Amino acid sequence: MTNHNVMQEQLHAKPPIPREHEQNNRSVRDMVGQRGLQPEQLPAEEDIQKLERRVKTEEKKLLKQTGKLPSSKQSGSKIIQSDDCCQ
Protein backbone atom coordinates (compact mmCIF):
# COMPACT_ATOMS: atom_id res chain seq x y z
CA MET A 1 0.00 0.00 0.00
CA THR A 2 2.83 2.38 0.87
CA ASN A 3 4.66 1.64 -2.39
CA HIS A 4 1.48 2.27 -4.37
CA ASN A 5 0.81 5.57 -2.63
CA VAL A 6 4.44 6.70 -2.94
CA MET A 7 4.29 6.16 -6.70
CA GLN A 8 0.78 7.55 -7.15
CA GLU A 9 1.44 10.68 -5.10
CA GLN A 10 5.02 10.94 -6.41
CA LEU A 11 6.57 11.15 -2.97
CA HIS A 12 10.34 11.47 -3.23
CA ALA A 13 11.62 13.12 -0.08
CA LYS A 14 12.42 11.27 3.10
CA PRO A 15 9.89 12.93 5.46
CA PRO A 16 6.72 12.22 3.41
CA ILE A 17 7.52 8.54 2.77
CA PRO A 18 7.86 7.47 6.44
CA ARG A 19 4.76 9.55 7.24
CA GLU A 20 2.83 7.65 4.54
CA HIS A 21 4.10 4.34 5.91
CA GLU A 22 3.06 5.24 9.46
CA GLN A 23 -0.39 6.36 8.31
CA ASN A 24 -0.88 3.10 6.43
CA ASN A 25 0.13 1.13 9.52
CA ARG A 26 -2.35 3.10 11.65
CA SER A 27 -5.12 2.53 9.09
CA VAL A 28 -4.50 -1.22 8.99
CA ARG A 29 -4.34 -1.39 12.79
CA ASP A 30 -7.61 0.55 13.07
CA MET A 31 -9.31 -1.79 10.59
CA VAL A 32 -8.06 -4.87 12.47
CA GLY A 33 -9.28 -3.30 15.72
CA GLN A 34 -12.72 -2.70 14.21
CA ARG A 35 -12.87 -6.45 13.56
CA GLY A 36 -12.27 -7.06 17.26
CA LEU A 37 -8.67 -8.22 16.96
CA GLN A 38 -5.70 -6.89 18.84
CA PRO A 39 -2.37 -8.25 17.56
CA GLU A 40 -0.84 -8.11 21.05
CA GLN A 41 -3.43 -10.58 22.30
CA LEU A 42 -2.96 -13.13 19.50
CA PRO A 43 -0.86 -16.18 20.38
CA ALA A 44 2.63 -16.20 18.93
CA GLU A 45 3.19 -18.58 16.02
CA GLU A 46 6.17 -20.88 15.74
CA ASP A 47 9.21 -19.35 14.09
CA ILE A 48 9.18 -20.31 10.38
CA GLN A 49 12.86 -21.29 10.36
CA LYS A 50 12.38 -23.61 13.32
CA LEU A 51 9.35 -25.11 11.62
CA GLU A 52 11.30 -25.68 8.38
CA ARG A 53 14.14 -27.37 10.30
CA ARG A 54 11.69 -29.60 12.17
CA VAL A 55 9.94 -30.65 8.95
CA LYS A 56 13.26 -31.41 7.28
CA THR A 57 14.38 -33.50 10.27
CA GLU A 58 11.09 -35.41 10.32
CA GLU A 59 11.36 -36.07 6.58
CA LYS A 60 14.85 -37.52 7.08
CA LYS A 61 13.61 -39.74 9.91
CA LEU A 62 10.72 -41.01 7.79
CA LEU A 63 13.06 -41.71 4.91
CA LYS A 64 15.35 -43.75 7.18
CA GLN A 65 12.40 -45.66 8.63
CA THR A 66 10.75 -46.51 5.33
CA GLY A 67 13.70 -46.60 2.96
CA LYS A 68 13.61 -45.20 -0.52
CA LEU A 69 10.90 -46.33 -2.86
CA PRO A 70 12.33 -47.97 -5.98
CA SER A 71 11.93 -46.04 -9.18
CA SER A 72 9.82 -47.65 -11.90
CA LYS A 73 12.97 -48.50 -13.92
CA GLN A 74 14.65 -50.28 -11.00
CA SER A 75 11.64 -52.26 -9.88
CA GLY A 76 10.82 -53.60 -13.31
CA SER A 77 7.21 -52.68 -12.75
CA LYS A 78 5.01 -51.90 -15.68
CA ILE A 79 2.77 -48.89 -15.71
CA ILE A 80 -0.73 -50.13 -16.44
CA GLN A 81 -2.68 -48.18 -18.99
CA SER A 82 -6.40 -47.82 -18.38
CA ASP A 83 -7.06 -49.97 -21.49
CA ASP A 84 -4.94 -52.83 -20.09
CA CYS A 85 -6.54 -52.82 -16.67
CA CYS A 86 -9.63 -54.95 -16.79
CA GLN A 87 -9.28 -57.26 -19.77
VEXMIVO-846265 format. One record per residue (C-alpha): residue in one letter; chain; x, y, z. Coordinates in pm, 1 decimal. Example, Ala and Ser with C-alpha at 12.3 -4.5 7.8 and 13.67 -1.06 7.14 Angstrom:
+--------+--------+----------+----------+----------+
| residu | chaine |       xx |       yy |       zz |
+--------+--------+----------+----------+----------+
|      A |      A |   1230.0 |   -450.0 |    780.0 |
|      S |      A |   1367.0 |   -106.0 |    714.0 |
+--------+--------+----------+----------+----------+
This chain:
+--------+--------+----------+----------+----------+
| residu | chaine |       xx |       yy |       zz |
+--------+--------+----------+----------+----------+
|      M |      A |      0.0 |      0.0 |      0.0 |
|      T |      A |    283.1 |    238.3 |     86.6 |
|      N |      A |    465.6 |    163.7 |   -239.2 |
|      H |      A |    148.4 |    226.6 |   -437.4 |
|      N |      A |     80.8 |    557.2 |   -263.2 |
|      V |      A |    443.8 |    670.3 |   -293.8 |
|      M |      A |    428.9 |    615.8 |   -669.5 |
|      Q |      A |     78.2 |    755.0 |   -714.5 |
|      E |      A |    144.4 |   1067.9 |   -510.0 |
|      Q |      A |    502.2 |   1093.6 |   -640.6 |
|      L |      A |    657.2 |   1115.0 |   -297.3 |
|      H |      A |   1034.0 |   1146.7 |   -322.9 |
|      A |      A |   1162.4 |   1312.4 |     -8.3 |
|      K |      A |   1241.8 |   1126.9 |    310.3 |
|      P |      A |    988.9 |   1293.4 |    545.8 |
|      P |      A |    672.2 |   1221.5 |    341.3 |
|      I |      A |    751.6 |    854.1 |    276.5 |
|      P |      A |    786.1 |    747.3 |    643.7 |
|      R |      A |    475.6 |    954.7 |    724.2 |
|      E |      A |    283.2 |    765.4 |    454.4 |
|      H |      A |    410.4 |    434.4 |    591.1 |
|      E |      A |    305.8 |    524.2 |    946.0 |
|      Q |      A |    -39.0 |    635.9 |    831.0 |
|      N |      A |    -87.9 |    309.6 |    642.5 |
|      N |      A |     13.1 |    112.8 |    951.7 |
|      R |      A |   -235.3 |    309.6 |   1165.1 |
|      S |      A |   -511.9 |    253.0 |    909.2 |
|      V |      A |   -450.3 |   -121.7 |    899.4 |
|      R |      A |   -433.7 |   -138.5 |   1278.7 |
|      D |      A |   -761.5 |     55.0 |   1306.9 |
|      M |      A |   -931.5 |   -179.1 |   1059.4 |
|      V |      A |   -806.4 |   -486.7 |   1246.7 |
|      G |      A |   -928.1 |   -329.7 |   1572.2 |
|      Q |      A |  -1272.4 |   -270.5 |   1420.7 |
|      R |      A |  -1286.8 |   -644.7 |   1356.4 |
|      G |      A |  -1227.1 |   -705.6 |   1725.9 |
|      L |      A |   -866.5 |   -822.2 |   1695.7 |
|      Q |      A |   -569.8 |   -688.6 |   1883.7 |
|      P |      A |   -236.9 |   -825.0 |   1756.4 |
|      E |      A |    -83.5 |   -810.8 |   2104.8 |
|      Q |      A |   -343.0 |  -1058.4 |   2229.5 |
|      L |      A |   -296.0 |  -1312.9 |   1950.0 |
|      P |      A |    -86.1 |  -1618.2 |   2038.0 |
|      A |      A |    263.5 |  -1620.1 |   1892.7 |
|      E |      A |    318.5 |  -1857.6 |   1601.9 |
|      E |      A |    616.8 |  -2087.8 |   1573.6 |
|      D |      A |    920.9 |  -1934.6 |   1409.0 |
|      I |      A |    918.1 |  -2031.2 |   1038.4 |
|      Q |      A |   1286.5 |  -2128.5 |   1035.9 |
|      K |      A |   1238.1 |  -2361.1 |   1331.8 |
|      L |      A |    934.6 |  -2510.8 |   1161.8 |
|      E |      A |   1129.6 |  -2568.4 |    837.7 |
|      R |      A |   1414.0 |  -2737.2 |   1029.7 |
|      R |      A |   1169.2 |  -2960.4 |   1216.7 |
|      V |      A |    993.7 |  -3065.3 |    895.2 |
|      K |      A |   1326.4 |  -3140.5 |    727.9 |
|      T |      A |   1438.1 |  -3349.8 |   1027.0 |
|      E |      A |   1109.4 |  -3540.9 |   1031.6 |
|      E |      A |   1136.4 |  -3607.3 |    657.7 |
|      K |      A |   1484.7 |  -3751.8 |    707.7 |
|      K |      A |   1361.0 |  -3973.8 |    990.8 |
|      L |      A |   1071.8 |  -4100.6 |    778.9 |
|      L |      A |   1306.4 |  -4170.9 |    490.6 |
|      K |      A |   1535.4 |  -4374.6 |    718.1 |
|      Q |      A |   1240.0 |  -4565.5 |    863.0 |
|      T |      A |   1075.0 |  -4651.0 |    533.1 |
|      G |      A |   1370.0 |  -4659.6 |    296.0 |
|      K |      A |   1360.8 |  -4520.4 |    -52.2 |
|      L |      A |   1090.5 |  -4633.1 |   -285.6 |
|      P |      A |   1233.2 |  -4796.8 |   -598.0 |
|      S |      A |   1192.7 |  -4604.2 |   -917.8 |
|      S |      A |    981.6 |  -4765.0 |  -1190.5 |
|      K |      A |   1297.1 |  -4850.2 |  -1392.2 |
|      Q |      A |   1465.0 |  -5027.6 |  -1099.7 |
|      S |      A |   1164.0 |  -5226.2 |   -987.8 |
|      G |      A |   1082.2 |  -5360.2 |  -1331.0 |
|      S |      A |    720.6 |  -5267.6 |  -1274.8 |
|      K |      A |    501.5 |  -5190.2 |  -1568.4 |
|      I |      A |    277.0 |  -4889.4 |  -1570.5 |
|      I |      A |    -73.1 |  -5013.0 |  -1644.1 |
|      Q |      A |   -268.3 |  -4817.6 |  -1898.6 |
|      S |      A |   -639.5 |  -4781.8 |  -1837.9 |
|      D |      A |   -706.0 |  -4997.1 |  -2149.1 |
|      D |      A |   -493.6 |  -5283.1 |  -2009.4 |
|      C |      A |   -653.5 |  -5281.8 |  -1666.9 |
|      C |      A |   -962.6 |  -5495.2 |  -1679.0 |
|      Q |      A |   -927.6 |  -5725.8 |  -1976.6 |
+--------+--------+----------+----------+----------+
